[in-house]
Amino acid sequence: MYLLNYLSLQLAQQLFIAVGRYRTGIGLVGAKDGINSTYTTPGLEKYVHNLPYLSIAVYYNGQRLILLDDYVVMESGGSGSGYDTIIMVVSPKPGDKVYADYITSGP
């Protein structure tokens, strides 16, 4: 309650909405064959990419990767279609784990 005294109403509403749409430990979809480096969120789910504060956090075998150094984000349907794609620098091999934490862009 006291925290809300220090936040603007708009920021407080955004944080409240984000809590309900937060996804954690979600496996990314794509072949792990040592060649493929493109992965997507499951289903038709899109994620928020609003720098510098909100973007997807990608993990490779438990280690958090760094945006732009280890991976980039894209909108597979073109500009304005919503972020749903991750392109990694390293191509995971069979048995590797690739997962993410993110906030969905829709309900």
C-alpha positions in Angstrom: 0.0 0.0 0.0 2.8 2.4 0.9 4.5 1.7 -2.4 1.6 3.0 -4.3 2.1 6.4 -2.6 5.4 6.7 -4.5 4.3 5.4 -7.9 2.3 7.2 -10.4 -1.2 5.8 -11.0 -0.3 4.8 -14.6 2.8 2.9 -13.5 0.9 1.2 -10.7 -1.8 0.1 -13.2 0.9 -1.3 -15.6 2.6 -3.3 -12.8 -0.8 -4.7 -11.7 -1.6 -5.8 -15.2 1.9 -7.2 -15.8 1.6 -9.5 -12.7 -1.3 -11.3 -14.2 0.4 -11.8 -17.5 3.8 -12.9 -16.2 5.1 -16.2 -17.5 8.2 -17.9 -15.9 10.2 -21.0 -17.0 8.3 -21.4 -20.3 10.1 -23.7 -22.8 10.8 -22.0 -26.2 9.7 -23.9 -29.3 12.3 -24.9 -31.9 14.5 -27.8 -33.0 17.6 -28.4 -30.7 19.9 -29.9 -33.3 23.1 -27.9 -33.1 22.1 -26.0 -36.3 18.8 -24.1 -35.5 19.1 -20.9 -33.6 15.5 -19.5 -34.0 13.0 -20.1 -31.2 9.5 -18.9 -30.6 7.1 -18.6 -27.7 4.5 -21.4 -27.5 1.2 -21.1 -29.3 0.4 -17.7 -30.6 1.6 -16.0 -27.4 3.4 -12.6 -27.9 5.7 -11.0 -25.3 6.3 -7.4 -24.2 9.5 -5.9 -25.5 9.7 -2.3 -24.1 13.3 -1.3 -23.4 14.9 -0.5 -21.0 12.7 -2.2 -18.5 10.6 -4.9 -19.9 11.7 -7.6 -22.3 12.0 -11.4 -22.4 14.6 -13.0 -20.2 16.1 -16.1 -22.0 17.9 -18.9 -20.3 20.2 -21.5 -21.9 20.9 -24.6 -19.7 20.1 -22.5 -16.6 22.3 -19.5 -17.5 20.6 -16.2 -18.3 21.6 -14.8 -21.6 22.3 -11.2 -22.4 20.1 -9.4 -24.9 22.0 -8.3 -28.1 25.2 -10.2 -26.9 23.6 -13.7 -26.8 20.3 -13.3 -28.6 18.0 -10.8 -30.4 14.2 -10.5 -30.5 12.0 -10.2 -33.5 8.4 -10.0 -34.7 7.9 -13.0 -37.0 4.9 -11.3 -38.7 6.7 -8.1 -39.4 6.8 -4.7 -37.7 3.8 -4.2 -35.3 2.7 -7.9 -35.3 4.1 -8.5 -31.8 7.3 -10.0 -30.5 7.4 -13.8 -30.5 10.8 -14.9 -31.8 14.3 -15.2 -30.3 17.4 -15.7 -32.4 20.3 -17.0 -30.4 24.0 -16.7 -31.2 24.6 -20.3 -30.0 22.6 -23.2 -31.6 21.5 -25.5 -28.8 22.2 -29.2 -29.1 19.8 -32.1 -28.3 19.2 -32.3 -24.6 19.9 -28.6 -24.0 17.3 -26.5 -22.2 16.1 -23.2 -23.6 13.4 -21.4 -21.7 12.3 -17.8 -20.8 10.5 -15.5 -18.5 8.3 -12.8 -20.1 5.1 -10.8 -19.8 2.5 -11.5 -22.5 1.4 -8.6 -24.6 -2.3 -9.6 -24.4 -4.7 -11.1 -21.9 
